Amino acid sequence: MLMHVLFIYFKCQYFLIDYFNFFQALDKKKNITLQHLTFFFSLLLINFIDQECININSVNFVREKSKISLFQLLDVYDLLPFDNPDGGAWKQGFEISYRGDEWDQQPLEVFLVPHSHNDPGWLKTFDDYYQDQTRHILDNMLTQLSLDDRKKMIWAEISYFSKWWNGIDEQKRAMVKRLVKAGQLELVTGGWVMPDEANSHYFALLDQLIEGHQWMQTHLGVKPSNGWAIDPFGHSPSMAYLLKGAGLRNMVVQRVHYAVKKHFARQQTLEFLWRQSWDSSPRSDITCHMMPFYSYDVPHTCGPNPAICCQFDFHRLAGRRVYCPWKIPPQPITEQNVQERALLLLDQYRQKSRLFRSPVLLVPLGDDFRYTESSEWEVQSTNYQKLFDYFEQHPELHVKARFGTLSDYFGALQRRLSSAGMSLPTLRGDFFTYADRDDHYWSGYFTSRPFYKRLDRVLEASLRATEILFSLTMAEIRRFHGDGLTAAGYPAREHFQKLTEARRNLALFQHHDAVTGTARDPVVIDYGNRWLFHSLMNLRQVLQSSAHWLLLFDKSQYHHDQSEYFLQMVTFDPPPNFCTFLNICDYFLFCHIKFKLRLMSGLVRQLRVEFLWYGTRTRVNQDKSGAYLFLPGEEGAQPYSSSEAPLVRVSRGPIFSDITSYFRHFTHTVRLFHMEGHAGKSLEVSNLVDIRSENNRELVMRFVSDVANGNCFYSDLNGFQMQQRRTLAKLPLQANFYPMTSSAFLQDSTSRVTLLSAQSQGVASLRPGELELVLDRRLQQDDNRGLGQGVTDNKLTPSVYHLLLEDRRVGGALPPNAPLPMTSTLPLATATEAQSLPAARSSLPCDVHLLNMRTLDDESGSPYQQVALFLHRKGFDCNSAPHPPPTCKWSHKMRCTHLLSGTL
């Protein structure tokens, strides 16, 4: 049997294909036993319309044509005043009233969902959290749910769950499977972690989702149906798209700007269908529930009044180690007080219910690392069950409450909506930038710890390259040695274990306190040294070994000892005067570099690069910038100045020319490659930043152009799609910074300036023609979000960009309400001219990106004979097109059978 390639290519019109149906169809054609197939996730390809390239001017952006309302978050931002009046008990909201007879015909149905949010690293390392808390939480869960079938729980982090699973015996594993099958325990989202949705690239988001789902499929035989993202600091539609493609039907989010929550609550749109910006149909819709209040802890989940809700967190009973900040502790439920307590709680339930369109209510019961002690289960379940029994015994209250899971809740919600003939509204857009109170915008973490954000992308690129080469090597070995056999000297199992470890380490770093740079110093060191750097070294070994095998004509000459060289590199010395050093700057220089760039049309654009400092607030008792928050000083950005003239090096050569400026806090290089084609049409801009001598400062690089973009610019979401941004004067400066995972651009009717980035960071366009990036942050104090420290572990940090300037066709400006900005074809052509695929009859089309070629594993952890091939078809704005056109072809109506010969 030859090695099967599971070729994943879905056009937009058909992309919602359940993976089990796909496997079953494959099984019928290939006679592959389903039990041998480990779960893989199919990356869904975007095909905006059935044409070679989309022309934005020809698209009709249809508004409301049905009973279902559709709204854009950009429009909501234009509408909101972003004031913050005191809302009373619900400080960030409003007073909620009800008559009391709203539930006479349709009783209120309450699902109390126990949960425990376990960060895979934050104040402690992953292993320390597991040893001190998480393993006890899971042990208690198993015991308590087994004792009473009315008890239920949800769990999200597969990284912890798999570690715990490895340490329990077969009897306990069987108990877990019974609880999952009975619906008492639900694994939600199924990712390796609960990932950050601002800094993470979609390759890594997808990879951690694959790793978690594959583990669930292999060990439990289940797949998740519901997403649970209660702690990422803002939410991206890219994640919603990946979840929908993985077969999830519903999701829950929490950290959304308090003003947006308030608006949604008034409109009863806290539950909606989240739709992708490019999709005019419901194919990409996923049902989303937005938690309405400040936090996911018990005081902020039962209703609008946290002082009352805290009284129903029985873990805070008098004498226990947690207390209520509002100074009114919970009371044990007795026959004497059950009526008063039940009616007080019901009032909160009813008020919260008025914010939704359905009489089905979701009430989470948990917090960070809850249920560490078995006694917490006892006090919560015993007291709540008495309240539930009271509701049951008094039908005149028209309420039914019980413990439940997300599946229980969303199942009841869909039944109620269907029976009432109701539909949820539809939303497009993203939920950045998050603010939890006042003007405290969480735009600082877009850049915090940039050294590790860069290391994350290096590991991601190394993993992708190694995955592809390893898969090709395994295919070649099997072809060379016969079906099912491997080469005697090639350590396939050992390499695959290193590959799996790297997958999981990259996945772990996508956690919303890891790649964000918001963990404590020892935890960051643990992430960097133990997880990231260790994986990079292992991947290098696998990469070299795989390349060695593939390059050898005589395979018998392969040797596993990588201390022996198998390639000899030829080097040459540069000719004399290759580099010239110039000192061209004045003392006390305000540093900037000017360019004039000429487009193919002959249009000349002015471009200037500036460097600036942001400070933080200085008043006493005033909140200041920290790992999460960006709270700049009232003076705003100040020009970077140098008391010493920098050294400037000008290099000229046949391959490239560059200018490097050496300043005290950074080294700045602009390089132009002398190459034919599209690689020679961009400038490479790089910085080497070191601000370890500074206190409470943030270094910014600003590009200033004469592009007339108004108050609009575009940044990417997870490297997957572009999102229009609007700089709003009614918002504070820090609110106008957004995440940029890999690209951003400015444009007007005649030209576009695009910046491609090799690392994630914060980006803004505070004035027309400007694009500014925060390069590094050094902050001495905590910003009161739980971390308990500043950000002072800065390192010498590189950052790399490509700057592109393109013509746009006349009249090529986006329509005012266009939901879908797209990149042009030039950024892709700049990145790679053509990607060839082994066993393919031709190179991949221009608009198809080979995302990954992932060897699947069998149940023993060894490499399997099947590979998941992930392709991403991208959409482009043809108002900007490269000249000359790329030599590759477009994927118009491309079929898999046209590309592959069928097997490897």
Buried (B, 14 or more C-beta within 10 A) or exposed (E): EEBBBBBBBBBBEEBBBEBBEBBEEBBEEEEBEEEEBBBBBBBBBBBBBEBBBBEBBEBEBEEEEEEBBBBBBBEBBEEBEBEBEEBEBBBBBBEBEEEEEBBEEBBBBBBBBBBBBBBBBBBBBBBBBBEEBBBBBBBBBBEBBBEEEEBBBBBBBBBBBBBBBEEBEEEBBEBBBEBBEEBBBBBBBBBBBBBBBBBBBBBBBBBBBBBBBBBBBBBBEBBBBBBBBBBBBBBBBBBBBBBBBBBBBBBBBBBBBBBBBBBBBEBBBBBBBBBBBBBBEEBBBBBBBBBBBBBBBBBBBBBBBBEBBBBBBBBBBEEBEEBBEBEEBBBEBEEEEBEEBBEBBBBBBBBBBBBBBBBBBBBBBBBBBBBBBEEBBEBBBEBBBBBBBBBEEBEEBBBBBBBBBBBBBBBBBBEBBEEEEEBBBBBBBBBBBBBBEEBBBBBBBBBBBBBBBBBBBBBBBBBBBBBBBBBBBBBBBBEEBEEEEBBEBBBBEBBBBBBBBBBBBBBBBBBBBBBBBBBBEBBBBBBBEBBBBBBBEBBBBBBBBBBBBBEEEEBEEBEBEEEEEBEEEEEEEEEEEEEEEEEEBEEEBEBBBEBEBEBEBEEEBEBBBBBBBBBBEEEEEEBBBBBBBBBBBEEEBBEBEBEEBBBBBEBEEEEBBBBBBBBEBBBBBBBBBEEEEBBEBBBBBBBBBBBEEBEBBBBBBBBBBBBBBBBBBBBBBBBBBBBBBBBBEEBBBBBBBBBBBBBBBBBBEBBBBBBBBBBBBBBBBBEBBBBBBBBBBBBBBBBEBEBEBBBEBBBEBBBBBBBBBBBBBEEBBBEEEBBBBBBBBBBBBBBBBBBEBBBBEEBBBBBBBBBBBBBBBBEEEEBBBBBBBBBBBBBBBBBBBBEEEBEBBBBEEBEEEEBBEEEB
